[in-house]
Amino acid sequence: MDVWLQWAMGPLFWTALVFMILGLLRHVGLTVWEGAKAYRQAGDKVFPVGTMVGTTLKLLIPVKKVWHRGILSLTTVLFHIGVILVPLFLAGHIKLWREGVGLSWPALPNGVATTLTWIVIVAAVAVVIQRIGARDSRALSRFQDYALPLFIAVPFLSGFLVMHPAWNPFGRDPTLLIHVLSADLLIFMVPLTKLSHM
């Protein structure tokens, strides 16, 4: 088990991380290229920076949608917040970065990280249920729209069980291996799926 954990936390993690970074840089490069191409072809060269910033902020903080689609919008916002903050600011993850490459930054309090973890798990299930229940969402949804939120919940649930051994019926090492492997796979999938938008 130790060999598998070392492989998953070492070479596999770094391979997934490099793949993700290169894939996201490709996305940025293609976006800049296509934007420059569209700008060259546009008849009107006025660049509405204020409108673009405003639209981006509305998409990032969908206050209007919260009133329109209520629980789905709120669930989605909380889901995204947890998916981003917990992996980056969990004290245990920061400790691994400090030990591995000497980088460190402030961590979330454990209680906040635990709350956000449960929000992600519950929100993942809620998003899938809401997609199934809403006819307009169901019509536009593909397999990955159902599978991805549930798969995202796997490293959060397994990480919670690793951090709370009293709740863990499976033992630390197998749960940790599931946690690391599922997280590595998610990191690898970022540039290949809708995860890249986060």
HELIX and SHEET records of a PDB file:
HELIX    1   1 ASP A    2  MET A    9  1                                   8    
HELIX    2   2 PRO A   11  GLN A   41  1                                  31    
HELIX    3   3 VAL A   49  LEU A   60  1                                  12    
HELIX    4   4 VAL A   63  ARG A   69  1                                   7    
HELIX    5   5 ILE A   71  PHE A   89  1                                  19    
HELIX    6   6 ALA A   91  VAL A  101  1                                  11    
HELIX    7   7 ASN A  110  GLY A  133  1                                  24    
HELIX    8   8 ARG A  135  LEU A  140  1                                   6    
HELIX    9   9 PHE A  143  MET A  163  1                                  21    
HELIX   10  10 PRO A  165  TRP A  167  5                                   3    
HELIX   11  11 ARG A  172  MET A  189  1                                  18    
HELIX   12  12 VAL A  190  LEU A  192  5                                   3    
HELIX   13  13 LYS A  194  HIS A  197  5                                   4    
END                                                                             
